Amino acid sequence: MPVRFLVPANIRHNSGGNVYNARLTQGLRTLGVAVEVLAVDGSWPDSSARERRRLGGLLGAWGPGTGQPRSDTTLETVTLVDGLIACGAPAELEYAAAAGQHTWVLQHMPSPSHPDGEGRALRAAAGVICTSSSAAASATEKHGLPASRVALPGTDPAPVAPGSAPPHIVAVAALLPNKDQLLTVAALARLQDLTWTASLVGTDAADPAYAAQVRAAIASYGMEDRVRVTGQLAGTALADEWNRTDLSLLVSRAEAFGLVVTESLARGIPVIVREGTGAVDALGLACRLVGRPAGALDGERGGERDGGSYAVPGAAVGLAGPGDSGHEDSRAGVLAAVIRQWLLDGTLRAGWRAAALSAREQLPGWDCTARNVFEILGVPAKEVHAVAPTAAGNAGAQ
């Protein structure tokens, strides 16, 4: 049973969704599944009528006669559509379902801009696969879809980061308002009495106006020599940045999972995330993998295990509230206080580091993600031996 995987052509930067899609494709092919990847043109989820009609053709929605697929799509083909596309073209998924096509939606994160289209698309799909438990919970809460399945992202093995002196802090994410680099810069500005360096690693081309605001904020605080905006990095340059890192930040306003959390932990780097986002799932997964209680995400030394004290590999920081400037100032102060504690408290810093090192060897790989997805889709694959515990098992612990 072949798989046709429709992905958005307009997301060109190194996003979590793009990484997941690419690694899932690679993993399915390794398992012997025939996967055809089609990058669908359009400004998804805001597309034109022409782009939506072309999508309908790819879905087999416009076949001749009732229930007849188009010539290059068979009823044995499983079509998997990225949720960014699906929420912008619900009618096309509905027509495809009426034509007898077997279409699944891969939902990376909820769509705040297209909630109605998202609900229609998910209900029209043959099934929904979510890449985090938070996305599945949102589908249930907003659209009444209790049958959503979860296939957690995998993590590539990575060498332990030796870190730096003075400590080096990174925020790895595209420069976008949702990723809230302005909050990170404002928090770091409150720590200029301490010794540290920082990098904002991610494309500055996705939203040039916001990237300009971030650079202007760094300059206004006089931190050009301490906070570097690197742009998107890859290869040796990215590896070098990770190697010098001691602490990772992901303070997105909304996050379905946050691949950078597990990418950091794979290198033994602890992470600070924003409470109430899916990034807490990623940090909580690491806690459960090493036998720590899932609720112990407050950044404190958390209790006793085997007669000794333990720490979680970072902290989930409460940064909720309206977006006016007064609240933004308060949030920056809260985040700065947590980073300050990490910088000054050697015992806390060592505890976070030890917990991250404990988790890194047990993080599930992308092979687990691929096997979970093909089992959900019912796709036959060749025999694979010595497979690690699947993401499905981890999803059950969410």
Number of C-alpha atoms within 10 A of each C-alpha: 16 16 22 20 22 24 25 22 15 13 16 11 16 15 16 17 23 18 14 21 20 12 20 23 20 16 21 23 16 16 19 15 19 17 19 13 15 14 12 21 16 21 16 22 20 16 14 14 11 10 17 23 16 18 21 21 18 20 27 30 27 20 19 12 9 11 17 19 21 19 9 9 18 16 15 11 18 22 25 25 25 21 29 25 28 32 28 26 26 23 19 24 30 20 19 26 19 15 22 18 27 21 26 24 28 30 29 26 22 24 19 9 12 14 15 15 18 27 20 19 25 28 19 23 23 19 19 28 25 26 24 26 24 24 24 24 17 19 24 14 11 13 16 14 18 13 12 21 23 28 24 30 30 22 25 15 16 16 12 17 20 14 18 14 12 13 15 22 26 24 24 25 28 25 29 21 17 13 19 20 27 22 23 22 21 21 24 27 20 16 16 14 7 12 12 17 20 22 19 24 20 22 23 22 16 15 13 13 13 18 22 13 15 25 18 14 19 22 13 11 14 13 18 14 10 15 22 16 19 16 18 19 16 12 7 9 12 13 14 13 19 26 18 18 25 25 27 25 25 24 28 24 16 19 25 25 25 26 23 20 26 28 20 26 32 26 24 29 30 29 30 26 28 22 21 17 19 22 29 26 23 24 28 23 22 27 23 16 19 17 11 21 14 18 12 17 24 16 22 16 16 17 14 11 10 6 7 7 11 19 27 33 30 30 25 23 20 15 22 13 10 9 10 8 9 9 14 19 14 14 22 20 20 16 24 21 16 17 20 16 13 18 18 11 11 11 12 21 20 15 22 27 22 18 23 29 19 20 24 26 16 16 25 24 20 22 25 24 25 27 24 21 24 18 12 16 19 11 19 13 17 9 7 10 6 5 10 12 14 20 26 19 14 19 17 9 13 15
